[in-house]
Amino acid sequence: MLRTIRIVLKFFLFTMLVLPVAAGLGGSIISASSSQIEILRVEGTIVPVIADYIDRGITRAEEQNAVACIIELNTPGGLLDSTEKIVQRIMNAKVPVVVYVSPKGAWAASAGTFITLSAHIAAMTPGTTIGAAHPVSGGGQEIPEDQMKKIVEFSAKWMRTIAEERGRNMEEAELAVTESKSFTDVDALNKNLVDLRAESLESLISQISGRKVVLAGGKEVTIDTTGYETARNEMNAIERLLQIISDPNIAYILFTLATIGLITEISNPGMIFPGVVGGISLFLAFYSLGVLEAYPGG
């Protein structure tokens, strides 16, 4: 048993040393270019690793002095803490950030609405939807009425503040929270919640050229996509793994594996493998459950 514990501890030590290095190895390495456009792709629930990925992508765009950083977004919602980090990072970016709800049939619901409206330029593909940003509990449990009232009020005012900062329709933005109102791409454009509709990434890049945006600190820049080149910054292997295990179904499976593995090892000392699998599964399950217990934005 002690031997098993030593093996598991060595694995965790190895993980702690390797993960920080591996986490920085996402996307391709390219030279700085004033015509470069950084492209990020966010699919799925907004969780801590997504916030870290977006932060990494925007940071690289700033380091490369990119024309813009485009975030292709398709999400059902996510955690309030992670959403807050993303919104703050976008609003304090030193390069223009464009959030593009895509592909057709995609949505930027709940947390995705906050993120979309916080962008310097918000765009949607025809056939997409945003809104329904009323807070809910991630675990499905009931939230006390007085506590829910405070959360809704805070979220509504935060949404209004974001919309005001970007010159968007504050009343309609607030209704997305208080009444869980949703908007098609046409609705969102007509109600001044987003800036444009684009059939494709190429169309989007063409349409943002010549637009003026104000960055943090009041600096106004004009986007020029003449002779642009795109650089896709994909999630790295570690980020993808952490995103996968943030799924509540995966958390349940991991916890089950951990229980079976550790019980098997205790019942049959010296087998090693069940103990290692159980220990690793328990470590990942704790991470996943820690994410799921955080308060969601919707």
C-alpha positions in Angstrom: 0.0 0.0 0.0 2.8 2.4 0.9 4.5 1.6 -2.4 1.3 2.5 -4.2 1.0 5.8 -2.4 4.6 6.6 -3.3 3.8 5.9 -7.0 0.7 8.1 -7.0 2.7 10.9 -5.3 5.4 10.6 -7.9 2.8 10.8 -10.6 1.3 14.0 -9.1 4.7 15.5 -8.7 5.4 14.8 -12.3 2.1 16.3 -13.3 2.7 19.5 -11.3 6.0 19.9 -13.1 4.9 19.1 -16.6 1.4 20.7 -16.7 2.6 24.3 -16.5 5.0 23.6 -19.3 2.5 21.8 -21.5 -0.2 24.4 -20.9 2.0 27.0 -22.6 2.4 24.9 -25.8 -0.8 25.7 -27.5 -1.2 26.8 -31.2 1.5 27.5 -33.7 4.5 29.8 -33.1 4.6 32.6 -35.5 6.5 35.9 -35.9 4.9 39.2 -35.1 3.0 40.8 -37.9 0.9 44.0 -38.0 -1.5 42.2 -40.4 -2.0 39.2 -38.2 -5.5 38.3 -36.9 -5.5 35.9 -34.0 -8.4 33.3 -34.1 -9.7 31.5 -31.0 -12.4 28.9 -30.9 -14.6 28.3 -27.8 -17.0 25.4 -27.9 -18.9 24.3 -24.8 -19.5 25.4 -21.3 -17.6 28.4 -19.9 -15.4 27.0 -17.2 -12.0 28.1 -15.7 -9.9 26.5 -18.4 -11.8 28.4 -21.1 -11.1 31.7 -19.2 -7.4 30.7 -19.1 -7.4 29.8 -22.8 -9.0 33.2 -23.8 -6.5 35.0 -21.6 -3.7 33.2 -23.3 -5.0 33.9 -26.7 -5.5 37.6 -26.1 -2.1 37.9 -24.5 -0.5 36.3 -27.6 -2.5 38.7 -29.9 -1.1 41.6 -27.8 2.4 40.3 -28.0 2.1 39.8 -31.8 0.7 43.3 -32.2 -2.2 41.7 -34.0 -4.8 43.6 -36.0 -7.5 41.9 -33.9 -8.3 38.8 -31.8 -11.5 37.0 -33.0 -13.2 34.6 -30.7 -15.5 32.2 -32.4 -18.1 31.4 -29.8 -20.7 28.6 -29.3 -21.8 28.1 -25.7 -24.9 27.2 -23.7 -23.5 29.3 -20.7 -21.2 28.7 -17.8 -19.8 29.8 -14.5 -20.1 33.3 -13.2 -16.5 33.5 -12.0 -15.1 32.3 -15.4 -17.4 34.7 -17.3 -16.3 37.6 -15.1 -12.6 36.9 -15.9 -13.3 36.7 -19.6 -15.3 39.9 -19.7 -12.6 41.7 -17.7 -9.8 40.4 -20.0 -11.7 41.4 -23.1 -12.6 44.9 -21.9 -8.9 45.5 -20.8 -7.4 44.1 -24.0 -4.7 46.1 -25.8 -6.0 44.9 -29.2 -9.5 44.9 -30.6 -11.4 41.8 -29.6 -14.2 40.5 -31.8 -16.7 37.9 -30.6 -18.3 36.0 -33.4 -21.2 33.7 -32.6 -20.8 30.8 -35.1 -21.3 28.5 -36.9 -25.0 28.5 -38.1 -27.2 27.0 -35.4 -24.8 28.1 -32.7 -25.8 30.1 -29.6 -24.2 32.4 -27.1 -26.6 31.7 -24.3 -26.4 33.0 -20.7 -22.7 33.5 -20.0 -22.1 33.7 -23.7 -24.3 36.8 -23.9 -22.1 38.7 -21.4 -19.0 37.7 -23.3 -20.5 38.7 -26.7 -21.7 42.1 -25.6 -18.3 42.8 -23.9 -16.4 42.6 -27.2 -15.2 45.7 -29.0 -17.1 44.3 -32.0 -19.9 41.7 -31.6 -21.0 39.7 -34.6 -23.3 36.7 -35.3 -23.7 34.3 -38.1 -27.2 34.1 -39.6 -29.1 31.4 -37.8 -27.5 31.9 -34.4 -29.0 33.1 -31.1 -28.0 35.0 -27.9 -29.7 35.7 -24.6 -31.4 33.7 -21.9 -29.0 35.0 -19.4 -31.0 34.5 -16.2 -28.8 32.9 -13.5 -29.4 29.2 -12.6 -27.8 26.7 -10.3 -25.1 24.5 -11.9 -26.1 21.5 -9.8 -29.8 21.9 -10.4 -30.4 22.6 -6.7 -32.9 25.2 -5.5 -31.4 28.6 -4.6 -33.1 30.5 -1.8 -35.4 33.2 -3.1 -33.6 36.1 -1.4 -30.2 34.9 -2.6 -31.5 34.4 -6.2 -33.0 37.9 -6.1 -29.5 39.4 -5.3 -27.8 37.3 -8.0 -30.3 38.4 -10.6 -30.1 42.0 -9.7 -26.3 42.0 -9.7 -26.2 40.1 -13.1 -28.7 42.5 -14.6 -26.8 45.6 -13.6 -23.5 44.0 -14.7 -25.1 43.3 -18.1 -26.4 46.9 -18.3 -22.9 48.2 -17.5 -21.3 46.2 -20.2 -23.8 47.3 -22.7 -23.4 50.9 -21.8 -19.6 50.7 -22.0 -19.9 49.3 -25.6 -22.8 51.6 -26.7 -25.3 48.8 -26.9 -29.0 48.7 -26.1 -29.0 48.6 -22.2 -32.7 47.9 -21.8 -32.8 44.9 -24.1 -29.5 43.6 -22.7 -30.9 43.8 -19.2 -34.1 41.9 -20.2 -31.8 39.0 -21.3 -31.1 38.6 -17.6 -34.3 39.6 -15.8 -36.7 38.0 -18.3 -34.4 35.4 -19.8 -35.1 37.0 -23.2 -33.4 35.5 -26.3 -32.6 37.2 -29.6 -32.0 35.8 -33.1 -29.1 37.3 -35.1 -31.6 39.6 -36.9 -33.2 40.7 -33.6 -29.9 41.3 -32.0 -28.7 43.5 -34.9 -31.9 45.5 -35.1 -32.0 46.1 -31.3 -28.4 47.2 -31.3 -27.1 44.4 -29.2 -24.5 43.3 -31.8 -22.7 45.2 -34.5 -23.0 43.1 -37.6 -24.0 39.8 -39.2 -21.5 37.8 -41.2 -22.0 34.6 -43.3 -18.4 33.5 -42.8 -15.1 34.4 -41.1 -13.9 36.0 -44.3 -17.0 38.2 -44.5 -16.5 39.2 -40.9 -12.9 40.2 -41.4 -13.9 42.2 -44.5 -16.7 44.0 -42.5 -14.6 44.9 -39.5 -11.9 46.6 -41.7 -12.2 50.4 -41.3 -14.1 50.2 -38.0 -13.0 52.4 -35.1 -12.8 50.9 -31.6 -11.8 52.4 -28.3 -9.4 50.2 -26.3 -8.8 50.3 -22.5 -7.4 53.7 -21.5 -9.3 55.5 -24.2 -7.0 54.8 -27.1 -8.9 54.8 -30.4 -7.7 52.5 -33.2 -8.9 51.9 -36.7 -8.9 48.2 -37.7 -7.2 47.6 -41.0 -7.3 44.1 -42.4 -5.6 44.8 -45.7 -3.3 41.9 -46.6 -4.3 40.1 -43.4 -3.1 36.6 -42.3 -4.9 34.5 -39.8 -3.3 32.5 -37.0 -5.5 29.9 -35.3 -4.6 29.5 -31.6 -6.2 26.2 -30.7 -6.6 24.8 -27.2 -3.7 22.6 -26.2 -4.0 19.0 -25.0 -4.0 20.0 -21.3 -6.7 22.6 -21.8 -8.9 20.1 -23.8 -8.5 17.5 -21.0 -9.5 20.0 -18.3 -12.5 21.1 -20.4 -13.6 17.4 -20.8 -13.4 16.6 -17.1 -15.4 19.7 -16.2 -18.5 17.8 -17.6 -20.7 16.6 -14.7 -21.1 13.2 -16.3 -17.4 12.8 -16.6 -17.0 13.8 -12.9 -19.4 11.1 -11.9 -17.5 8.5 -13.9 -14.1 9.6 -12.5 -15.5 9.4 -8.9 -16.8 5.9 -9.6 -13.5 4.8 -11.0 -11.7 6.3 -8.0 -13.9 4.4 -5.6 -13.6 1.1 -7.4 -9.8 1.5 -7.8 -9.1 2.4 -4.2 -11.4 -0.2 -2.7 -9.7 -2.9 -5.0 -6.3 -1.8 -3.9 -7.2 -1.8 -0.2 -8.8 -5.2 -0.6 -5.8 -6.6 -2.5 -2.6 -4.8 -1.4 0.2 -4.8 -3.8 -1.8 -4.8 -7.1 -0.6 -1.2 -7.6 -2.5 -0.6 -10.9 -6.0 -0.2 -9.3 -4.5 2.2 -6.7 -2.8 4.3 -9.3 -6.0 4.5 -11.4 -8.1 5.2 -8.4 -5.7 8.0 -7.1 -5.5 9.7 -10.5 -9.3 9.4 -11.0 -9.9 10.9 -7.5 -7.5 13.8 -8.2 -9.3 14.6 -11.5 -12.7 14.1 -9.9 -11.9 16.6 -7.2 -10.9 19.1 -9.8 -14.1 18.5 -11.8 -16.4 18.7 -8.7 -14.6 21.9 -7.6 -15.5 23.5 -10.9 -19.1 22.3 -10.8 -19.6 23.6 -7.3 -18.7 27.1 -8.4 -21.6 29.5 -8.9 -22.7 29.6 -12.5 -23.7 32.6 -14.6 -26.3 30.4 -16.3 
